[in-house]
């Protein structure tokens, strides 16, 4: 199950909120994409783990990814323990991505920064020969280290190292976000109207997402973009790749 990009999020909607426009753009170019959620988001104020799992599957189908896996870590209480590192390593060695997209290194939700560190560490350890893992069938896995790890920017305002133009995919991105009906505002949706409000459940949050994407796009003269932070210095073969 070789993929070009593996997008990892600690909560089932992190990828949709922060980098789904970028994924849609690359899928449209023929790139193969997989998703990995580290937890089921069971501590979320609204909905439940079962509901969010259903929403996640629906969103993955709409996005057109090859797979969406869940590592089953404890929402809010996961740490950089060996067993959690190895869960990610097994997925990395199974799907062998060239690029990994990971949570923001610093954010309002403390899970995001911890997941960023855990994911970046696992990407390094996945390339060590002396760390042994087995696949689902009990067969030894070969080491694999992604060529690049990029952290998408989430709620907190962070300065990106680069941005990706998603102007042609913004509406599809918003539709993916609104697939998580239990978490976000959806006009005419009454199913979760009796639940507690959160900082992301109001209609103004959708306006925030658009405004943030516009802000990222302004320096490159586009309408909408998503921002990323590089885990290491970016190298290019051609200066014109940066235009």
Buried (B, 14 or more C-beta within 10 A) or exposed (E): EEBBBBBBBBBBBBBBBBBBBBBBBBBEEEBBBBBBBBBBBBEBEBBEBEBBBBBBBBBBEBBEBBBBBBBEBEBBEBEEEEEBBBBBBBBBBBBBBBBBBBBBBBBEBEBBBBBBEBBBBBBBBBBEEEBEBEEEEEEEBEBBBBEBBBBBBBBEEBEBBBBBBBBBBBEBBBBBBBBBBBBBBBEEEEEBEEEEEEEBBEEEBBEEBBEBBBBBBEEEEBBBBBBBBEBEEEEEEEEEEEE
